[in-house]
């Protein structure tokens, strides 16, 4: 059966039917927030040139981070235009919605329903940050090493690095970063943990002990020296006694003597 979006058949309802798949064309939206910002609709990614307005980009980011991908319009206006009068902010919101729809080539990508602004409410939507958080939380609750390693693979980098100083991104960025660190700890992925935080003494000590266990004195010394420098620069402290003890055991395998390694 063929339908037409004309006459008494409401155009908005027609667009919604397409998005919901009544015509076998359910819209799929994918949003990447970890390590980069990227949006694709039905496999087609929006190019950088398509995003002509910064506000339209930020609108999608805000909604993608929100619970159920929806916010009250006043929350959006306060985040995007905190210094404008309500009328001016509302006008800017309408423009942002328009340019977002145009950039992504889909009217249904943003819905305005009374006082609520929603991201693709009638589409299948996948947001990498949300998927990571769900999988990471489950793995950590189970204390499952294999599941933790698998969940850690989903972490593509810090949340929205281009918005490093945006207040609305600070809390979710830190929350996801901490989840990632905990996953690496549970999975025992110490090298990757040191790549995230070179001053993580637990990770460095684990690698030092592993090297010592196989008699690799040089690796123990290299790990210790890197850690000592990171602790000095980042925290202004020295290695803990347990770390120093492993270092001294490694030195005992050769002729060299420790020199001032325990100073803090």
KOLVO-328794 format. One record per residue: residue number from 1; residue in three letters; x, y, z negated of N, C-alpha, C in turn. Coordinates in nm, 3 decimals. Each point is the difference from the previous one (the first is absolute). Example, Ala and Ser with C-alpha at 12.3 -4.5 7.8 and 13.67 -1.06 7.14 Angstrom:
% residues 2
R   num   residu      n.px      n.py      n.pz     ca.px     ca.py     ca.pz      c.px      c.py      c.pz
R     1      Ala     1.319    -0.569    -0.780    -0.089     0.119     0.000     0.090     0.120     0.000
R     2      Ser    -0.035     0.105     0.072     0.082     0.119    -0.006    -0.077     0.109    -0.073
This chain:
% residues 264
R   num   residu      n.px      n.py      n.pz     ca.px     ca.py     ca.pz      c.px      c.py      c.pz
R     1      Unk     0.085    -0.120     0.000    -0.085     0.120     0.000     0.088     0.124     0.000
R     2      Unk    -0.037     0.099     0.079     0.079     0.122     0.009    -0.074     0.114    -0.066
R     3      Unk     0.072     0.075    -0.083    -0.057     0.115    -0.069     0.053     0.128     0.061
R     4      Unk    -0.070     0.107    -0.022     0.046     0.132     0.044    -0.004     0.096    -0.116
R     5      Unk     0.102     0.083    -0.010     0.007     0.099    -0.108    -0.070     0.128     0.045
R     6      Unk    -0.127    -0.010     0.025    -0.072     0.117     0.049    -0.141    -0.002    -0.054
R     7      Unk    -0.073     0.106     0.029    -0.138     0.011    -0.042    -0.013    -0.005    -0.150
R     8      Unk    -0.095    -0.084    -0.046    -0.027    -0.007    -0.142     0.106    -0.079    -0.076
R     9      Unk     0.090    -0.067     0.074     0.105    -0.079    -0.065     0.110     0.096    -0.044
R    10      Unk     0.016     0.014    -0.129     0.095     0.096    -0.056     0.143    -0.030     0.043
R    11      Unk     0.073     0.102     0.048     0.136    -0.022     0.048     0.094    -0.049    -0.110
R    12      Unk    -0.015     0.055    -0.119     0.087    -0.043    -0.110    -0.024    -0.147    -0.032
R    13      Unk    -0.128    -0.041    -0.002    -0.031    -0.139    -0.028     0.058    -0.090     0.108
R    14      Unk    -0.002     0.046     0.123     0.054    -0.077     0.109     0.150    -0.021    -0.018
R    15      Unk     0.070     0.107    -0.037     0.144    -0.012    -0.022     0.027    -0.095    -0.114
R    16      Unk    -0.082     0.005    -0.105     0.018    -0.088    -0.114    -0.018    -0.146     0.039
R    17      Unk    -0.099    -0.027     0.088    -0.024    -0.136     0.046     0.121    -0.055     0.072
R    18      Unk     0.064     0.084     0.081     0.120    -0.043     0.071     0.109    -0.034    -0.100
R    19      Unk     0.020     0.088    -0.100     0.105    -0.022    -0.099    -0.026    -0.127    -0.080
R    20      Unk    -0.124    -0.030    -0.028    -0.033    -0.118    -0.081     0.001    -0.129     0.081
R    21      Unk     0.012     0.013     0.129     0.015    -0.120     0.081    -0.128    -0.056     0.056
R    22      Unk    -0.109     0.074    -0.004    -0.125    -0.050     0.054     0.014    -0.028     0.150
R    23      Unk     0.089     0.071     0.064     0.026    -0.025     0.142     0.129    -0.080     0.018
R    24      Unk     0.041    -0.066    -0.108     0.121    -0.081     0.009     0.126     0.081     0.010
R    25      Unk     0.001     0.122    -0.052     0.118     0.087     0.013     0.031     0.066    -0.134
R    26      Unk     0.014    -0.082    -0.105     0.029     0.054    -0.131     0.135     0.073     0.002
R    27      Unk     0.000     0.121    -0.049     0.122     0.079    -0.001     0.093    -0.048    -0.112
R    28      Unk     0.128    -0.014     0.032     0.101    -0.037    -0.100     0.098     0.117    -0.015
R    29      Unk     0.018     0.041    -0.124     0.089     0.111    -0.030     0.113    -0.049    -0.089
R    30      Unk     0.122     0.031     0.037     0.116    -0.035    -0.080     0.074     0.128    -0.038
R    31      Unk     0.031     0.012    -0.129     0.069     0.118    -0.050     0.125    -0.044    -0.074
R    32      Unk     0.114     0.050     0.044     0.127    -0.027    -0.066     0.040     0.123    -0.081
R    33      Unk     0.028    -0.021    -0.128     0.041     0.108    -0.088     0.137    -0.026    -0.063
R    34      Unk     0.046    -0.124     0.005     0.126    -0.037    -0.064     0.116     0.017     0.097
R    35      Unk     0.086     0.095    -0.033     0.117     0.025     0.084    -0.025     0.088     0.120
R    36      Unk    -0.126     0.017     0.035    -0.037     0.082     0.116    -0.149     0.025    -0.004
R    37      Unk    -0.046     0.091     0.087    -0.144     0.019     0.017    -0.035    -0.036     0.142
R    38      Unk    -0.095    -0.090     0.013    -0.041    -0.046     0.133    -0.144    -0.047    -0.007
R    39      Unk    -0.079     0.040     0.099    -0.139    -0.043     0.007    -0.026    -0.057     0.139
R    40      Unk    -0.065    -0.114     0.003    -0.039    -0.057     0.129    -0.147    -0.040    -0.006
R    41      Unk    -0.066     0.018     0.111    -0.140    -0.039     0.014    -0.009    -0.101     0.112
R    42      Unk    -0.048    -0.119    -0.035    -0.009    -0.109     0.099     0.134    -0.024     0.069
R    43      Unk     0.107     0.006    -0.079     0.133    -0.030     0.053     0.069     0.115     0.069
R    44      Unk    -0.066     0.114     0.012     0.060     0.116     0.066     0.043     0.101    -0.106
R    45      Unk     0.129     0.024    -0.008     0.053     0.092    -0.101    -0.006     0.143     0.051
R    46      Unk    -0.036     0.089    -0.090    -0.003     0.142     0.035     0.143     0.052     0.008
R    47      Unk     0.032     0.071     0.106     0.134     0.056     0.016     0.016     0.123    -0.088
R    48      Unk     0.124     0.039    -0.023     0.027     0.120    -0.080    -0.062     0.123     0.065
R    49      Unk     0.000     0.003     0.133    -0.054     0.115     0.071    -0.151     0.013    -0.018
R    50      Unk    -0.066    -0.113    -0.030    -0.146     0.003    -0.015    -0.041     0.073    -0.128
R    51      Unk     0.088     0.000    -0.100    -0.032     0.066    -0.127     0.037     0.148     0.010
R    52      Unk    -0.094     0.079     0.048     0.030     0.142     0.023    -0.014     0.084    -0.127
R    53      Unk    -0.068    -0.051    -0.098    -0.022     0.074    -0.124     0.053    -0.079    -0.119
R    54      Unk     0.081     0.064    -0.083     0.051    -0.065    -0.119    -0.113    -0.043    -0.092
R    55      Unk    -0.105     0.082    -0.005    -0.112    -0.031    -0.089    -0.070    -0.129     0.038
R    56      Unk    -0.006    -0.032     0.128    -0.065    -0.124     0.042     0.083    -0.122    -0.043
R    57      Unk     0.132     0.014     0.007     0.088    -0.109    -0.045    -0.018    -0.022    -0.150
R    58      Unk     0.002     0.110    -0.075    -0.012    -0.010    -0.146    -0.137    -0.054    -0.040
R    59      Unk    -0.102     0.035     0.075    -0.134    -0.050    -0.029    -0.003    -0.153     0.006
R    60      Unk     0.060    -0.058     0.103     0.003    -0.145     0.012     0.081    -0.061    -0.114
R    61      Unk     0.112     0.060    -0.035     0.083    -0.052    -0.109    -0.077     0.001    -0.132
R    62      Unk    -0.067     0.111    -0.029    -0.076     0.009    -0.124    -0.108    -0.107    -0.008
R    63      Unk    -0.073    -0.017     0.108    -0.109    -0.098     0.001     0.054    -0.143    -0.007
R    64      Unk     0.113    -0.024     0.065     0.058    -0.135    -0.002     0.044    -0.039    -0.141
R    65      Unk     0.040     0.098    -0.080     0.044    -0.027    -0.136    -0.115    -0.006    -0.100
R    66      Unk    -0.114     0.053     0.040    -0.113     0.008    -0.094    -0.069    -0.136    -0.016
R    67      Unk    -0.064    -0.016    -0.114    -0.076    -0.122    -0.025    -0.113    -0.012     0.102
R    68      Unk    -0.007    -0.113     0.065    -0.100    -0.028     0.105     0.013     0.097     0.116
R    69      Unk     0.113     0.069     0.009     0.030     0.092     0.110    -0.105     0.111     0.015
R    70      Unk    -0.044     0.052    -0.113    -0.096     0.110     0.006     0.022     0.094    -0.116
R    71      Unk    -0.029     0.129     0.026     0.014     0.104    -0.100    -0.115     0.098     0.012
R    72      Unk    -0.029     0.068    -0.110    -0.096     0.111     0.006     0.064     0.113     0.079
R    73      Unk    -0.078     0.068     0.078     0.054     0.105     0.087     0.074     0.107    -0.081
R    74      Unk    -0.043     0.028    -0.123     0.070     0.099    -0.082     0.139    -0.048    -0.039
R    75      Unk     0.017    -0.131    -0.022     0.132    -0.054    -0.030     0.094     0.021     0.118
R    76      Unk    -0.051    -0.023     0.119     0.080     0.019     0.120     0.038     0.146     0.017
R    77      Unk    -0.098     0.089    -0.017     0.027     0.143     0.019     0.097     0.052    -0.105
R    78      Unk    -0.011    -0.048    -0.123     0.092     0.043    -0.105     0.142    -0.047     0.028
R    79      Unk     0.013    -0.118     0.058     0.134    -0.053     0.029     0.064     0.071     0.119
R    80      Unk    -0.082     0.030     0.101     0.054     0.056     0.123     0.007     0.152     0.001
R    81      Unk    -0.100     0.064    -0.059    -0.007     0.146     0.005    -0.036     0.055    -0.139
R    82      Unk     0.084    -0.018    -0.098    -0.033     0.040    -0.137    -0.019     0.150    -0.019
R    83      Unk     0.055     0.081     0.089    -0.006     0.144    -0.017    -0.111     0.067     0.081
R    84      Unk    -0.076    -0.077     0.076    -0.105     0.058     0.083    -0.134     0.000    -0.072
R    85      Unk    -0.085     0.093     0.042    -0.138     0.002    -0.049    -0.073    -0.123     0.055
R    86      Unk    -0.103    -0.047    -0.070    -0.070    -0.121     0.042    -0.047     0.002     0.145
R    87      Unk    -0.052     0.116     0.046    -0.050     0.007     0.137     0.112    -0.020     0.101
R    88      Unk     0.113     0.065    -0.026     0.114    -0.012     0.092     0.058    -0.142    -0.003
R    89      Unk     0.007    -0.059    -0.119     0.052    -0.136    -0.012    -0.092    -0.099     0.072
R    90      Unk    -0.131     0.021    -0.012    -0.097    -0.088     0.067     0.015     0.009     0.151
R    91      Unk     0.024     0.121     0.050     0.021     0.017     0.145     0.127    -0.072     0.045
R    92      Unk     0.105     0.010    -0.081     0.124    -0.069     0.032    -0.018    -0.152    -0.002
R    93      Unk    -0.082    -0.049    -0.093    -0.026    -0.143    -0.007    -0.069    -0.048     0.127
R    94      Unk    -0.097     0.075     0.046    -0.068    -0.039     0.124     0.098    -0.006     0.117
R    95      Unk     0.091     0.096     0.004     0.100     0.001     0.107     0.094    -0.120    -0.013
R    96      Unk     0.040    -0.030    -0.124     0.091    -0.113    -0.022    -0.066    -0.131     0.044
R    97      Unk    -0.128    -0.014    -0.032    -0.073    -0.119     0.041    -0.005    -0.009     0.154
R    98      Unk    -0.028     0.112     0.063    -0.007     0.003     0.146     0.132    -0.041     0.063
R    99      Unk     0.110     0.058    -0.048     0.130    -0.031     0.059     0.046    -0.142    -0.032
R   100      Unk    -0.041    -0.053    -0.114     0.033    -0.139    -0.032    -0.071    -0.094     0.097
R   101      Unk    -0.128     0.025     0.022    -0.076    -0.082     0.094     0.060     0.006     0.140
R   102      Unk     0.043     0.118     0.038     0.057     0.015     0.134     0.136    -0.068     0.010
R   103      Unk     0.081     0.013    -0.105     0.133    -0.061     0.002    -0.007    -0.152     0.011
R   104      Unk    -0.101    -0.058    -0.066    -0.011    -0.145    -0.002    -0.098    -0.055     0.103
R   105      Unk    -0.065     0.091     0.070    -0.090    -0.043     0.107    -0.121    -0.077    -0.047
R   106      Unk    -0.045     0.029    -0.121    -0.116    -0.074    -0.055    -0.078     0.091    -0.094
R   107      Unk    -0.124     0.027     0.033    -0.084     0.083    -0.084    -0.022    -0.063    -0.136
R   108      Unk    -0.009    -0.134    -0.002    -0.033    -0.071    -0.125     0.115    -0.005    -0.099
R   109      Unk     0.118     0.049     0.037     0.115    -0.010    -0.087    -0.019     0.080    -0.128
R   110      Unk    -0.075     0.110     0.007    -0.032     0.081    -0.118    -0.150     0.017    -0.007
R   111      Unk    -0.058    -0.032    -0.114    -0.144     0.016    -0.020    -0.025     0.106    -0.106
R   112      Unk    -0.092     0.090     0.029    -0.046     0.100    -0.096    -0.143    -0.036    -0.037
R   113      Unk    -0.017    -0.048    -0.121    -0.132    -0.044    -0.046    -0.037     0.082    -0.123
R   114      Unk    -0.072     0.107     0.022    -0.033     0.090    -0.111     0.127     0.064    -0.055
R   115      Unk     0.031    -0.030    -0.125     0.118     0.058    -0.064     0.121    -0.092     0.005
R   116      Unk    -0.013    -0.113     0.067     0.107    -0.100     0.002     0.069    -0.001     0.137
R   117      Unk     0.134    -0.004    -0.005     0.082    -0.014     0.120     0.062    -0.139    -0.006
R   118      Unk    -0.015    -0.079     0.106     0.047    -0.139    -0.003     0.083    -0.031     0.124
R   119      Unk     0.096    -0.090    -0.020     0.085    -0.045     0.110    -0.054    -0.131     0.055
R   120      Unk    -0.043     0.004     0.124    -0.046    -0.120     0.072    -0.087    -0.091    -0.085
R   121      Unk    -0.113     0.050    -0.053    -0.081    -0.081    -0.092    -0.065    -0.122     0.063
R   122      Unk    -0.020     0.002     0.131    -0.068    -0.111     0.067     0.094    -0.086     0.082
R   123      Unk     0.129     0.019    -0.021     0.098    -0.076     0.078     0.074    -0.099    -0.089
R   124      Unk     0.070    -0.091     0.064     0.094    -0.086    -0.072     0.128     0.082    -0.019
R   125      Unk     0.041     0.019    -0.123     0.114     0.087    -0.026     0.106    -0.073    -0.082
R   126      Unk     0.125     0.019     0.037     0.113    -0.061    -0.070     0.101     0.108    -0.032
R   127      Unk     0.029     0.018    -0.128     0.095     0.101    -0.045     0.115    -0.071    -0.068
R   128      Unk     0.120     0.017     0.053     0.114    -0.079    -0.049     0.025     0.019    -0.149
R   129      Unk    -0.015     0.122    -0.052     0.024     0.026    -0.142    -0.099    -0.076    -0.088
R   130      Unk    -0.126    -0.003     0.042    -0.102    -0.070    -0.078     0.022    -0.151     0.004
R   131      Unk     0.036    -0.052     0.116     0.027    -0.144     0.012     0.119    -0.039    -0.086
R   132      Unk     0.103     0.084     0.001     0.118    -0.027    -0.082    -0.036    -0.001    -0.148
R   133      Unk    -0.078     0.098    -0.043    -0.033     0.010    -0.142    -0.080    -0.120    -0.048
R   134      Unk    -0.096    -0.044     0.080    -0.081    -0.116    -0.038     0.086    -0.125    -0.011
R   135      Unk     0.082    -0.024     0.100     0.083    -0.120     0.000     0.105     0.005    -0.110
R   136      Unk     0.059     0.118    -0.021     0.102     0.013    -0.103    -0.057    -0.023    -0.139
R   137      Unk    -0.116     0.057    -0.027    -0.063    -0.015    -0.131    -0.032    -0.146    -0.028
R   138      Unk    -0.051    -0.070     0.099    -0.033    -0.142    -0.017     0.126    -0.082    -0.026
R   139      Unk     0.107     0.028     0.072     0.124    -0.076    -0.016     0.060     0.023    -0.138
R   140      Unk    -0.003     0.124    -0.046     0.057     0.032    -0.131    -0.083    -0.059    -0.113
R   141      Unk    -0.131     0.004     0.015    -0.086    -0.060    -0.103     0.023    -0.149    -0.012
R   142      Unk     0.029    -0.065     0.114     0.026    -0.143    -0.001     0.143    -0.033    -0.040
R   143      Unk     0.088     0.101     0.004     0.140    -0.025    -0.029     0.063    -0.094     0.101
R   144      Unk    -0.048     0.005     0.123     0.041    -0.092     0.105     0.118     0.059     0.079
R   145      Unk     0.113    -0.067    -0.006     0.121     0.050     0.067    -0.016     0.004     0.151
R   146      Unk    -0.054    -0.107     0.057    -0.017    -0.007     0.145    -0.100     0.105     0.047
R   147      Unk    -0.113     0.011    -0.071    -0.101     0.099     0.037     0.054     0.142    -0.016
R   148      Unk     0.084     0.021    -0.100     0.059     0.133    -0.021     0.093     0.037     0.114
R   149      Unk     0.079    -0.098     0.045     0.089     0.027     0.114    -0.081     0.030     0.125
R   150      Unk    -0.108    -0.075     0.020    -0.085     0.022     0.118    -0.066     0.137    -0.007
R   151      Unk    -0.048     0.039    -0.118    -0.064     0.131    -0.015     0.101     0.112     0.022
R   152      Unk     0.122    -0.020    -0.045     0.104     0.103     0.016     0.029     0.028     0.147
R   153      Unk    -0.022    -0.101     0.085     0.022     0.019     0.143    -0.097     0.102     0.060
R   154      Unk    -0.113     0.020    -0.066    -0.100     0.095     0.051     0.041     0.145    -0.025
R   155      Unk     0.096     0.020    -0.088     0.038     0.137    -0.036     0.094     0.056     0.106
R   156      Unk    -0.054     0.087     0.084     0.078     0.055     0.111     0.080     0.123    -0.034
R   157      Unk    -0.003     0.041    -0.125     0.070     0.121    -0.041    -0.088     0.084    -0.089
R   158      Unk     0.055     0.108    -0.053    -0.077     0.087    -0.087    -0.122     0.057     0.072
R   159      Unk    -0.104     0.023    -0.076    -0.124     0.053     0.055     0.021     0.139     0.059
R   160      Unk    -0.037     0.017     0.125    -0.001     0.129     0.068     0.125     0.084    -0.032
R   161      Unk     0.117    -0.045     0.043     0.123     0.074    -0.032     0.000     0.143     0.051
R   162      Unk    -0.079     0.028     0.104    -0.006     0.137     0.052    -0.080     0.093    -0.090
R   163      Unk    -0.073    -0.058    -0.096    -0.077     0.080    -0.096     0.059    -0.014    -0.140
R   164      Unk     0.130     0.001    -0.007     0.071    -0.027    -0.125    -0.039     0.097    -0.111
R   165      Unk    -0.036     0.123     0.035    -0.029     0.099    -0.103    -0.149     0.033    -0.012
R   166      Unk    -0.084    -0.078     0.065    -0.145     0.021    -0.010    -0.050    -0.058    -0.133
R   167      Unk    -0.066     0.081    -0.080    -0.044    -0.046    -0.131    -0.095    -0.119     0.008
R   168      Unk    -0.088    -0.002     0.101    -0.099    -0.108     0.010     0.064    -0.134     0.033
R   169      Unk     0.125     0.001     0.047     0.066    -0.126     0.035     0.092    -0.051    -0.110
R   170      Unk     0.028     0.082    -0.100     0.099    -0.037    -0.102    -0.040    -0.125    -0.079
R   171      Unk    -0.122    -0.002    -0.054    -0.040    -0.111    -0.086    -0.005    -0.133     0.076
R   172      Unk    -0.068    -0.006     0.116    -0.001    -0.128     0.071     0.138    -0.043     0.048
R   173      Unk     0.085     0.096     0.038     0.135    -0.036     0.044     0.078    -0.066    -0.112
R   174      Unk    -0.006     0.059    -0.120     0.073    -0.055    -0.113    -0.058    -0.136    -0.041
R   175      Unk    -0.132    -0.012     0.003    -0.064    -0.127    -0.037     0.042    -0.114     0.093
R   176      Unk     0.001     0.027     0.129     0.038    -0.103     0.096     0.149    -0.032    -0.008
R   177      Unk     0.080     0.103    -0.023     0.144    -0.022    -0.014     0.030    -0.089    -0.120
R   178      Unk    -0.069     0.023    -0.111     0.021    -0.083    -0.118    -0.045    -0.143     0.022
R   179      Unk    -0.110    -0.018     0.073    -0.045    -0.135     0.034     0.108    -0.072     0.082
R   180      Unk     0.058     0.072     0.095     0.103    -0.059     0.084     0.120    -0.044    -0.084
R   181      Unk     0.043     0.083    -0.091     0.114    -0.033    -0.086    -0.032    -0.124    -0.084
R   182      Unk    -0.119    -0.006    -0.056    -0.038    -0.116    -0.082    -0.003    -0.128     0.083
R   183      Unk    -0.046     0.010     0.124     0.000    -0.117     0.088     0.142    -0.050     0.024
R   184      Unk     0.091     0.092     0.026     0.139    -0.037     0.025     0.062    -0.065    -0.123
R   185      Unk    -0.038     0.048    -0.118     0.051    -0.058    -0.123    -0.051    -0.143    -0.018
R   186      Unk    -0.131    -0.019     0.017    -0.058    -0.133    -0.018     0.057    -0.098     0.103
R   187      Unk     0.020     0.048     0.124     0.050    -0.086     0.106     0.152    -0.021    -0.009
R   188      Unk     0.066     0.078    -0.087     0.145    -0.012    -0.012     0.074     0.050     0.122
R   189      Unk    -0.058     0.098     0.068     0.063     0.057     0.120     0.089     0.116    -0.042
R   190      Unk     0.110    -0.032    -0.063     0.083     0.101    -0.066     0.069     0.095     0.098
R   191      Unk     0.045    -0.050     0.113     0.065     0.088     0.097    -0.097     0.104     0.053
R   192      Unk    -0.123    -0.043     0.028    -0.100     0.096     0.048    -0.037     0.099    -0.109
R   193      Unk     0.001    -0.046    -0.125    -0.031     0.091    -0.110     0.108     0.106    -0.015
R   194      Unk     0.126    -0.040     0.017     0.108     0.098    -0.006    -0.005     0.098     0.116
R   195      Unk    -0.052    -0.045     0.113    -0.015     0.091     0.114    -0.102     0.108    -0.032
R   196      Unk    -0.101    -0.036    -0.080    -0.101     0.096    -0.043     0.054     0.090    -0.111
R   197      Unk     0.070    -0.062    -0.095     0.053     0.073    -0.115     0.139    -0.051    -0.033
R   198      Unk     0.105     0.066     0.051     0.138    -0.046    -0.025     0.039    -0.001    -0.147
R   199      Unk    -0.077     0.069    -0.084     0.032     0.004    -0.143    -0.079    -0.103    -0.081
R   200      Unk    -0.066    -0.093     0.067    -0.074    -0.105    -0.072     0.100    -0.101    -0.055
R   201      Unk     0.025     0.009    -0.129     0.106    -0.080    -0.061    -0.036    -0.148    -0.006
R   202      Unk    -0.127    -0.030    -0.020    -0.040    -0.140    -0.005     0.031    -0.070     0.132
R   203      Unk    -0.028     0.067     0.111     0.026    -0.058     0.131     0.150    -0.019     0.022
R   204      Unk     0.076     0.103    -0.031     0.145    -0.010     0.019     0.059    -0.109    -0.087
R   205      Unk    -0.048    -0.009    -0.123     0.053    -0.102    -0.091    -0.032    -0.142     0.051
R   206      Unk    -0.119    -0.018     0.054    -0.038    -0.130     0.054     0.091    -0.040     0.115
R   207      Unk     0.032     0.095     0.088     0.089    -0.028     0.112     0.142    -0.025    -0.048
R   208      Unk     0.042     0.074    -0.101     0.134    -0.023    -0.057     0.011    -0.140    -0.060
R   209      Unk    -0.105    -0.042    -0.072     0.003    -0.132    -0.062     0.002    -0.110     0.106
R   210      Unk    -0.079     0.019     0.106    -0.003    -0.099     0.108     0.137    -0.012     0.065
R   211      Unk     0.066     0.114     0.020     0.134    -0.003     0.060     0.101    -0.065    -0.094
R   212      Unk    -0.012     0.030    -0.128     0.090    -0.059    -0.099    -0.016    -0.151    -0.005
R   213      Unk    -0.125    -0.047     0.011    -0.029    -0.143    -0.008     0.070    -0.080     0.110
R   214      Unk     0.026     0.065     0.114     0.068    -0.069     0.109     0.146     0.042     0.012
R   215      Unk     0.048     0.074    -0.103     0.140     0.038    -0.004     0.038     0.113     0.093
R   216      Unk    -0.099     0.080     0.044     0.029     0.110     0.092     0.033     0.126    -0.080
R   217      Unk     0.120     0.007    -0.046     0.045     0.111    -0.085    -0.013     0.135     0.070
R   218      Unk     0.038     0.004     0.127    -0.003     0.126     0.074    -0.140     0.058     0.010
R   219      Unk    -0.099    -0.085     0.020    -0.137     0.048     0.011    -0.049     0.056    -0.133
R   220      Unk     0.036    -0.066    -0.109    -0.038     0.051    -0.132     0.055     0.140    -0.020
R   221      Unk     0.128     0.018     0.034     0.064     0.131    -0.018    -0.066     0.104     0.089
R   222      Unk    -0.031    -0.034     0.125    -0.063     0.096     0.091    -0.138     0.041    -0.051
R   223      Unk    -0.079    -0.097    -0.044    -0.132     0.032    -0.052     0.010     0.089    -0.123
R   224      Unk     0.094    -0.031    -0.086     0.015     0.078    -0.123     0.039     0.144     0.030
R   225      Unk     0.094     0.017     0.090     0.048     0.136     0.030    -0.110     0.084     0.065
R   226      Unk    -0.079    -0.063     0.090    -0.112     0.073     0.060    -0.102     0.040    -0.105
R   227      Unk    -0.030    -0.095    -0.089    -0.097     0.029    -0.106     0.050     0.110    -0.092
R   228      Unk     0.125    -0.009    -0.040     0.056     0.099    -0.092    -0.009     0.141     0.059
R   229      Unk     0.029     0.011     0.130    -0.008     0.132     0.064    -0.145     0.049     0.008
R   230      Unk    -0.091    -0.089     0.033    -0.142     0.039     0.010    -0.053     0.044    -0.136
R   231      Unk     0.034    -0.072    -0.105    -0.045     0.036    -0.134     0.058     0.135    -0.041
R   232      Unk     0.127     0.023     0.035     0.064     0.126    -0.036    -0.066     0.118     0.071
R   233      Unk    -0.023    -0.016     0.130    -0.056     0.109     0.080    -0.148     0.023    -0.031
R   234      Unk    -0.078    -0.109    -0.007    -0.145     0.013    -0.015    -0.045     0.024    -0.142
R   235      Unk     0.066    -0.065    -0.096    -0.049     0.003    -0.138     0.101     0.056    -0.101
R   236      Unk     0.123     0.014     0.041     0.101     0.051    -0.091     0.036    -0.098    -0.111
R   237      Unk    -0.011    -0.130     0.026     0.033    -0.102    -0.099     0.091    -0.104     0.065
R   238      Unk     0.048    -0.092    -0.084     0.081    -0.110     0.050    -0.076    -0.131    -0.008
R   239      Unk     0.060    -0.107     0.049    -0.066    -0.132    -0.003    -0.021    -0.050    -0.142
R   240      Unk    -0.101    -0.085    -0.015    -0.029    -0.061    -0.130     0.104    -0.106    -0.033
R   241      Unk     0.005    -0.036    -0.129     0.100    -0.096    -0.047    -0.010    -0.134     0.073
R   242      Unk    -0.122    -0.045     0.026    -0.017    -0.130     0.067     0.059     0.002     0.141
R   243      Unk    -0.011     0.115     0.067     0.056     0.015     0.134     0.152     0.004    -0.005
R   244      Unk     0.051     0.073    -0.097     0.144     0.010    -0.018     0.060    -0.138    -0.029
R   245      Unk    -0.072    -0.080    -0.077     0.050    -0.132    -0.036     0.019    -0.088     0.124
R   246      Unk    -0.093     0.007     0.095     0.014    -0.077     0.123     0.120     0.049     0.079
R   247      Unk     0.017     0.129     0.004     0.114     0.060     0.070     0.132    -0.047    -0.060
R   248      Unk     0.006    -0.001    -0.130     0.124    -0.040    -0.067     0.029    -0.149     0.021
R   249      Unk    -0.105    -0.081     0.008     0.020    -0.142     0.030     0.059    -0.016     0.141
R   250      Unk    -0.048     0.083     0.093     0.053    -0.006     0.136     0.147     0.041     0.003
R   251      Unk     0.033     0.104    -0.076     0.138     0.046    -0.004     0.091    -0.108    -0.058
R   252      Unk    -0.055    -0.077    -0.091     0.079    -0.106    -0.065     0.037    -0.110     0.099
R   253      Unk    -0.070    -0.005     0.113     0.033    -0.100     0.101     0.129     0.035     0.073
R   254      Unk     0.043     0.128    -0.013     0.123     0.044     0.065     0.094     0.060    -0.101
R   255      Unk     0.093     0.079     0.051     0.100     0.060    -0.089    -0.034     0.142    -0.041
R   256      Unk    -0.099     0.065     0.069    -0.029     0.140    -0.029    -0.065     0.015    -0.136
R   257      Unk     0.015     0.117    -0.059    -0.058     0.030    -0.129    -0.103     0.112     0.015
R   258      Unk    -0.111    -0.006    -0.076    -0.101     0.106     0.006     0.057     0.130    -0.052
R   259      Unk    -0.039     0.111     0.064     0.051     0.131    -0.042    -0.115     0.096    -0.017
R   260      Unk    -0.036     0.025    -0.123    -0.102     0.101    -0.030    -0.136    -0.031     0.051
R   261      Unk    -0.032    -0.127     0.023    -0.129    -0.033     0.062    -0.117     0.016    -0.095
R   262      Unk     0.022     0.001    -0.129    -0.112     0.004    -0.093    -0.038     0.141    -0.040
R   263      Unk     0.071     0.101     0.052    -0.033     0.137    -0.037    -0.135     0.038     0.055
R   264      Unk    -0.080     0.075    -0.077    -0.134     0.040     0.042    -0.006     0.150     0.020
